[in-house]
Amino acid sequence: MLEKREDTAIIRIEQLYPLRDDLLREELGRFRHARNCTWVQEEPRNMGAWAHIRPHLARILGTDPRYAGRGEAASPATGSVRHHKLEQEKLLEDAFAGQIPSACDTRTDPA
C-alpha cells in the first residue's frame, strides 16, 4: 500500500459540525472530473461520520458517494489484533480499488 499513486486524492475533513459546505464544495470542485468519490472511515459503518456526511456529499456531488469501511458492529473494535489487521487490509483494498465493499467483515476466523 506504500506505492506511489497518481489516480487518488485524499481529502481529510477536520470539522464535521458545523460542516462548511462551501469549503467542501470548493475542495471537491478541484476533482470534478473524478470518476468516483469514496468515503473512507475506520469506524464501523454505524459509528463513524458516514451517516452525518453522506447526505451532504450526495448533495454536493449530485450522487451518493461510495463507502469503504467496516460493516456495522456493536463494538468499535474486533477484540483481536489479527482480525483488526485483516479488516484494515480489506478496508484499504476497497478504498483504493474504488469498489463498493460488501461489508469489510472479516470476523470469521481464517485459522
Secondary structure, 3 states (H helix, E strand, C coil): CCCCCCCCCCCCCCCCCCCCHHHHHHHHHCCCCCCCCEEEEEEECCCCCHHHHHHHHHHHHCCCCEEEEECCCCCCCCCCHHHHHHHHHHHHHHHHHCCCCCCCCCCCCCC
